[in-house]
Amino acid sequence: MIPPDLPAELKSALDARLHGLSRNDAAGRSAVISKTYRDGGGSGAIRSEADALAYALARMPATYAAVTASLNALAEITPDFAPTSLLDIGAGPGTASWAAAEAFSSLSAFALLDANSALRALALELGGASPRLRGMTYQRGEARAELAKAGAADLVVASYMIGEIGEGERTALADLMWAKTLDTLLVVEPGTPAGYARIMAVRAQLIAAGAHVASPCPHDGPCPLQPPDWCHFTQRLSRSQAHKQLKSAELPYEDERFSYVALTRAPVAQRPARVLAQPTVNKVAVTAKLCTEQGIINAVAPRRDKPAYARFRKYNWGDALFADSPASAE
């Protein structure tokens, strides 16, 4: 599995852009952009080179970590998947392309598209630091229009972008994304109830169109979770000094919560259960909330069952359980 932290070449490229940069100005720009996103706006708040850099410094590490975690989960389920072409929709500064390049050494063709010219310029500059991404293509324009003109790819990724468009546009875009997918489509969104709802809508729409879920679900059926619960995962990443300054943060790490779905043309060979929350451990038992083909269960490994108890203690939120079966269910 690839680590959640930005690759060395990308860190160096971003660090090079920090020279002469006012951290206070960048922090102010980042705060304005973040507020715009929270208020339902999109990348239209990013209008200049300075805006794009502030956004990348503040958000690129967490977005990269979430996409990396999603790709790691996909690779675990489909170990023979070796895509040669990537289509990155709503690519922004190229975060998902960097993550995919690290996850799959087989990738040789990178096609990116986004409507934001400032983010496109930054992505092309940062991509120059990577021998593999240096030759990427990056089309500027609205996602649906540019996607209609794009070629198909083995791996198609839409990372943190479908939340920026309306429901009707999202439905049309999902159909088009699937049409451009030769093998696997990955959609990643913030791990909020709203982000999860968008993921579930795309999931249901494309399953009806013939797609199969590779990850995180162990089935193609409706999600068994009931409100106020929702499916999301978390990825911890370290914060650099500049990152802490931009976000006015004290902790040396950040936990990024995200929801995702990976859809494939052919059904996957394995349907492992998924750990949906960090297991609860006490002196009596370990309890793990699992999503299985049969639905949601609370699997319990009592301390007296030493092998099961030891196994359950190793479970982490988001793990795929390939061979182990629950000790018991409440």
C-alpha positions as CSV (number, residue, x, y, z in Angstrom):
1,M,0.0,0.0,0.0
2,I,1.2,3.5,-0.8
3,P,1.6,5.9,2.2
4,P,-0.9,8.8,2.6
5,D,1.7,11.6,2.6
6,L,2.5,13.6,-0.5
7,P,5.3,12.1,-2.6
8,A,8.8,13.6,-2.3
9,E,8.7,15.2,-5.8
10,L,5.4,16.9,-5.1
11,K,6.5,18.1,-1.6
12,S,9.6,19.6,-3.2
13,A,7.6,21.3,-5.9
14,L,5.2,22.9,-3.4
15,D,8.1,23.9,-1.1
16,A,9.8,25.7,-4.0
17,R,6.6,27.8,-4.5
18,L,6.7,28.8,-0.8
19,H,9.8,30.9,-1.2
20,G,8.8,34.6,-0.9
21,L,5.2,33.7,-0.1
22,S,3.4,35.6,2.7
23,R,2.1,32.9,5.0
24,N,-0.5,35.3,6.4
25,D,-1.8,36.1,2.9
26,A,-1.9,32.5,2.0
27,A,-3.8,31.6,5.2
28,G,-6.3,34.4,4.5
29,R,-6.9,33.2,0.9
30,S,-7.2,29.6,2.1
31,A,-9.8,30.6,4.7
32,V,-11.9,32.5,2.1
33,I,-11.7,29.5,-0.3
34,S,-12.7,27.0,2.5
35,K,-15.6,29.2,3.5
36,T,-16.8,29.3,-0.1
37,Y,-16.7,25.5,-0.3
38,R,-18.5,25.1,3.0
39,D,-21.2,27.5,1.8
40,G,-21.9,25.4,-1.2
41,G,-19.6,27.2,-3.7
42,G,-16.9,25.7,-5.8
43,S,-13.5,26.4,-7.3
44,G,-14.8,29.6,-8.8
45,A,-13.3,31.2,-5.6
46,I,-9.9,30.3,-6.9
47,R,-9.1,33.0,-9.4
48,S,-5.4,33.7,-9.3
49,E,-2.0,31.9,-9.1
50,A,-1.8,32.9,-5.4
51,D,-5.3,31.5,-4.7
52,A,-4.4,28.2,-6.4
53,L,-1.3,27.8,-4.4
54,A,-3.0,28.6,-1.1
55,Y,-5.7,26.0,-2.0
56,A,-3.1,23.4,-2.9
57,L,-1.0,24.0,0.3
58,A,-4.1,23.7,2.5
59,R,-6.1,21.0,0.8
60,M,-3.8,18.9,-1.4
61,P,-2.4,16.8,1.4
62,A,-5.8,15.7,2.8
63,T,-7.3,15.1,-0.6
64,Y,-4.3,13.1,-1.7
65,A,-4.6,11.0,1.5
66,A,-8.3,10.3,0.9
67,V,-7.7,9.3,-2.8
68,T,-4.7,7.2,-1.8
69,A,-6.7,5.3,0.8
70,S,-9.4,4.7,-1.8
71,L,-6.9,3.4,-4.3
72,N,-5.2,1.2,-1.7
73,A,-8.6,-0.3,-0.9
74,L,-9.3,-0.9,-4.7
75,A,-5.9,-2.4,-5.2
76,E,-6.4,-4.8,-2.3
77,I,-9.7,-6.0,-3.8
78,T,-8.4,-6.2,-7.4
79,P,-4.7,-7.0,-7.1
80,D,-4.4,-7.8,-10.8
81,F,-5.7,-4.4,-12.0
82,A,-2.9,-2.7,-13.9
83,P,-4.4,0.3,-15.7
84,T,-2.3,2.0,-18.4
85,S,-4.5,5.1,-18.8
86,L,-6.1,7.6,-16.4
87,L,-8.8,10.1,-16.9
88,D,-8.9,12.6,-14.0
89,I,-12.2,14.6,-14.0
90,G,-12.3,17.9,-12.1
91,A,-8.6,17.5,-11.6
92,G,-7.9,20.7,-9.8
93,P,-4.1,20.9,-9.0
94,G,-3.7,17.2,-10.2
95,T,-4.0,15.6,-6.7
96,A,-5.8,12.4,-7.9
97,S,-3.3,12.0,-10.8
98,W,-0.4,12.1,-8.4
99,A,-2.1,9.5,-6.1
100,A,-2.9,7.2,-9.1
101,A,0.7,7.5,-10.4
102,E,2.0,6.3,-7.0
103,A,-0.6,3.5,-6.7
104,F,-0.2,2.1,-10.2
105,S,3.2,1.9,-11.8
106,S,1.5,0.6,-15.0
107,L,0.0,4.0,-15.7
108,S,1.6,5.8,-18.7
109,A,-1.1,8.1,-20.0
110,F,-2.6,10.8,-17.8
111,A,-5.5,13.0,-19.1
112,L,-6.8,15.7,-16.8
113,L,-9.7,18.2,-17.2
114,D,-11.1,21.1,-15.1
115,A,-12.7,24.4,-15.7
116,N,-10.4,26.4,-13.5
117,S,-7.5,28.0,-15.3
118,A,-5.5,28.9,-12.2
119,L,-5.6,25.3,-10.9
120,R,-4.7,24.0,-14.3
121,A,-1.6,26.2,-14.5
122,L,-0.5,25.0,-11.1
123,A,-1.1,21.4,-12.0
124,L,1.0,21.6,-15.1
125,E,3.8,23.3,-13.2
126,L,3.7,20.7,-10.3
127,G,3.5,17.9,-12.8
128,G,6.8,19.0,-14.3
129,A,8.4,17.6,-11.2
130,S,7.4,14.1,-12.0
131,P,8.9,12.2,-15.0
132,R,5.7,10.3,-15.4
133,L,3.3,13.2,-15.1
134,R,5.4,15.6,-17.2
135,G,3.7,14.4,-20.4
136,M,0.1,14.7,-19.1
137,T,-2.6,16.4,-21.0
138,Y,-4.9,18.9,-19.3
139,Q,-8.0,20.2,-21.0
140,R,-9.7,23.3,-19.6
141,G,-13.4,23.5,-19.7
142,E,-16.6,22.4,-18.0
143,A,-16.5,18.7,-17.0
144,R,-19.4,17.5,-19.0
145,A,-18.4,19.3,-22.2
146,E,-14.8,18.3,-22.0
147,L,-15.6,14.7,-20.9
148,A,-17.7,14.3,-24.1
149,K,-14.6,15.0,-26.2
150,A,-12.2,12.9,-24.1
151,G,-11.1,9.4,-24.8
152,A,-11.9,6.5,-22.7
153,A,-9.5,5.3,-20.0
154,D,-8.8,2.2,-17.9
155,L,-9.2,4.2,-14.7
156,V,-11.5,7.2,-14.4
157,V,-11.4,9.3,-11.2
158,A,-13.7,12.0,-10.0
159,S,-12.3,13.3,-6.7
160,Y,-14.1,15.9,-4.6
161,M,-15.9,17.4,-7.6
162,I,-19.4,16.1,-8.0
163,G,-20.5,18.1,-5.0
164,E,-19.8,21.3,-7.0
165,I,-22.6,20.5,-9.6
166,G,-26.3,20.3,-9.3
167,E,-28.2,17.0,-9.1
168,G,-29.4,17.0,-12.8
169,E,-25.9,17.8,-14.0
170,R,-24.5,15.1,-11.7
171,T,-26.8,12.5,-13.1
172,A,-25.8,13.3,-16.7
173,L,-22.1,13.5,-15.8
174,A,-22.2,10.1,-14.0
175,D,-23.5,8.4,-17.2
176,L,-20.8,10.1,-19.2
177,M,-18.1,9.1,-16.7
178,W,-19.2,5.5,-16.9
179,A,-19.3,5.6,-20.7
180,K,-15.6,6.7,-20.6
181,T,-14.6,4.0,-18.2
182,L,-12.9,0.9,-19.7
183,D,-12.5,-0.9,-16.4
184,T,-12.8,1.1,-13.2
185,L,-14.5,4.3,-12.0
186,L,-13.5,5.8,-8.6
187,V,-15.6,8.6,-7.1
188,V,-14.4,10.2,-3.8
189,E,-16.3,12.8,-1.8
190,P,-16.0,14.4,1.7
191,G,-17.0,12.0,4.4
192,T,-20.1,14.0,5.4
193,P,-23.8,12.8,5.2
194,A,-24.2,15.0,2.1
195,G,-21.0,13.6,0.5
196,Y,-22.2,10.0,1.3
197,A,-25.6,10.7,-0.2
198,R,-24.0,11.9,-3.5
199,I,-21.8,8.7,-3.6
200,M,-24.9,6.5,-3.0
201,A,-26.8,8.3,-5.8
202,V,-24.0,7.7,-8.3
203,R,-23.6,4.1,-7.0
204,A,-27.3,3.3,-7.5
205,Q,-27.4,5.0,-10.9
206,L,-24.4,3.1,-12.3
207,I,-25.3,-0.3,-10.8
208,A,-28.6,0.1,-12.7
209,A,-26.5,0.7,-15.8
210,G,-24.5,-2.5,-15.3
211,A,-21.7,-1.5,-13.0
212,H,-20.4,-3.7,-10.1
213,V,-19.1,-2.4,-6.8
214,A,-15.4,-3.3,-6.1
215,S,-15.0,-1.3,-2.9
216,P,-15.9,-0.5,-0.2
217,C,-19.2,-2.5,-0.3
218,P,-19.3,-6.3,-0.2
219,H,-22.4,-6.3,-2.4
220,D,-24.2,-4.5,-5.2
221,G,-27.4,-4.1,-3.2
222,P,-28.8,-1.0,-1.5
223,C,-26.7,0.4,1.4
224,P,-28.1,-1.2,4.6
225,L,-27.1,1.8,6.8
226,Q,-30.0,3.8,8.2
227,P,-29.9,7.6,9.0
228,P,-28.4,9.2,11.0
229,D,-25.6,6.7,10.2
230,W,-23.6,7.0,7.0
231,C,-20.7,5.2,5.4
232,H,-17.4,7.0,5.6
233,F,-13.8,6.4,6.4
234,T,-10.9,8.3,7.9
235,Q,-7.2,8.7,6.9
236,R,-4.6,10.2,9.1
237,L,-1.9,12.3,7.5
238,S,1.0,14.3,9.0
239,R,1.0,18.1,8.8
240,S,4.1,20.1,7.7
241,Q,4.9,23.4,9.5
242,A,3.5,25.4,6.5
243,H,0.4,23.3,6.6
244,K,-0.2,24.0,10.3
245,Q,0.4,27.7,9.7
246,L,-2.1,27.9,6.8
247,K,-4.8,26.1,8.8
248,S,-4.0,27.7,12.2
249,A,-3.6,24.2,13.6
250,E,-1.7,22.9,16.6
251,L,-1.8,19.2,16.1
252,P,1.0,17.6,13.9
253,Y,-1.6,15.5,12.1
254,E,-5.0,15.7,10.4
255,D,-7.7,13.2,10.0
256,E,-9.5,13.4,6.7
257,R,-12.9,11.8,6.5
258,F,-14.1,10.7,3.1
259,S,-16.7,8.5,1.3
260,Y,-16.0,6.7,-1.9
261,V,-17.1,4.0,-4.3
262,A,-15.1,2.1,-6.9
263,L,-17.2,0.6,-9.7
264,T,-16.0,-2.0,-12.2
265,R,-17.2,-3.3,-15.6
266,A,-16.8,-7.0,-14.5
267,P,-17.7,-8.3,-11.0
268,V,-14.8,-8.7,-8.6
269,A,-13.7,-12.2,-7.5
270,Q,-13.9,-11.5,-3.8
271,R,-16.6,-9.9,-1.6
272,P,-14.9,-9.2,1.7
273,A,-16.8,-7.7,4.6
274,R,-15.8,-4.1,5.6
275,V,-15.1,-2.7,9.0
276,L,-17.3,0.4,9.3
277,A,-16.0,2.0,12.5
278,Q,-13.0,1.6,14.8
279,P,-13.8,-1.6,16.9
280,T,-14.6,-1.2,20.6
281,V,-12.2,-3.0,22.8
282,N,-12.7,-3.8,26.5
283,K,-11.6,-6.5,29.0
284,V,-14.6,-8.6,28.1
285,A,-14.7,-8.5,24.2
286,V,-13.9,-6.7,21.0
287,T,-17.0,-5.6,19.0
288,A,-16.6,-4.7,15.4
289,K,-19.3,-3.1,13.2
290,L,-19.2,-4.9,9.8
291,C,-20.9,-4.4,6.5
292,T,-21.4,-7.9,5.0
293,E,-23.3,-9.5,2.1
294,Q,-26.0,-10.2,4.7
295,G,-26.2,-6.6,6.0
296,I,-24.8,-4.8,9.0
297,I,-23.7,-6.9,11.9
298,N,-22.0,-6.2,15.2
299,A,-19.4,-9.0,15.4
300,V,-18.2,-9.9,18.9
301,A,-15.0,-11.7,19.8
302,P,-15.1,-12.6,23.5
303,R,-11.9,-12.5,25.5
304,R,-12.3,-16.2,26.3
305,D,-11.9,-16.9,22.5
306,K,-8.2,-15.9,22.5
307,P,-7.6,-16.3,18.7
308,A,-10.7,-14.4,17.7
309,Y,-10.1,-11.7,20.4
310,A,-6.5,-11.2,19.1
311,R,-7.6,-11.1,15.5
312,F,-10.4,-8.6,16.2
313,R,-8.0,-6.3,18.1
314,K,-6.0,-5.9,14.9
315,Y,-9.0,-4.7,12.9
316,N,-9.0,-1.0,11.9
317,W,-11.8,1.2,10.5
318,G,-12.0,0.6,6.8
319,D,-10.3,-2.8,6.7
320,A,-11.5,-5.5,4.3
321,L,-12.0,-8.9,5.9
322,F,-11.2,-11.5,3.3
323,A,-11.1,-14.8,5.2
324,D,-12.0,-14.2,8.8
325,S,-15.6,-14.8,9.8
326,P,-17.2,-13.1,12.8
327,A,-17.0,-14.9,16.1
328,S,-20.6,-14.0,16.9
329,A,-23.2,-11.3,16.1
330,E,-25.4,-9.3,18.4
